[in-house]
């Protein structure tokens, strides 16, 4: 079976270095917010060319902490897309906000700036653009709208480690940004972890306090907070994998190019070609998705449906939500092919052959 993704293979490729990093943590005997976390934060900030990175417990917590630290108040409306992991909306609520969903552009599959502008109301305080599947949202247009209305911008970069827009890495455009290091990400930890990044020292300081009970340097609780900190083992592993990220992203781009060259004449829609994308997923849009997925699985190729319905269609968020036709169309059609280098590099021709055969069978 060719899996759709397999994070173990990413860890296996760096096994010796990971084992040494873990051993270093155990020899030191310091497991929470020690030198590994501090070093990873500095290295990740340098990689993104931002001033501050703060390690936290998950990507979901990163979104919530970034919003809170940037100044979101309870009851504020936050505009985001429905074409995302539901974690984005959950995090907005966790920060006290009310998510308001807008549609995506059919070409980029990221937030449509025109939809953002049309959705802004008197309670709107922030916008959370999502760099879906590793494709950068058109931040220039998003920033123009946000500045016009005085909105906070928190980028959801959970799927876009290293993606580039107009010469800058995503995560460097908003007031703050959130990253996830869930194991399947381009930069993944062996468990849940995340980071908030920002150029604003006040936001960074608030996140550091909020991830640790609201403590100041004297462990006096001076504001809101809870336990949302990164641990040393995850930070140590991420330090090993971060220098490998660029090579991995380059191989994902190469695999995407190979997919395009082999699939361009089939009856499906390919993801957009964007030079700065990092292809966390390579999701085709196709009719008869369920039958095609079953056909491919029966012949040893696993695929994935990440968002079978938009967040606006899920029970928790559906009350009063407007129809979002592009999101609804994509949710019913997107199918993610294997694109993780350790999985796809030796099997891409076979994946394409099985996919083409499945399309033929579905059409007959």
Secondary structure, DSSP 8 states (H G I E B T S, - for coil): -B-S--HHHHHHHTHHHHHHHHHHHHHHT--BSSHHHHHHHHHHHHHHT-SEEEEES-HHHHHHHHHHHHT--TT-EEEEESSS-THHHHHHHHTT-EEEEE-B-TTT-SB-HHHHHHH--TTEEEEE-B-GGG----HHHHHHHHHHHT-EEEEE-TT-TT-EETTEETTSSSSEEEEE--TTSSS--SS--EEEEES-HHHHHHHHHHTBTTB-TTS-B-S---B-B-BHHHHHHHHHHHTTHHHHHHHHHHHHHHHHHHHTTSSSB-----TT---S-EEEE-TTHHHHHHHHHHTTB--B-S-SS-GGGSTTT-TT----HHHHHHHTTEEEE---HHHHTTTHHHHHHHHHHHHHHHH-
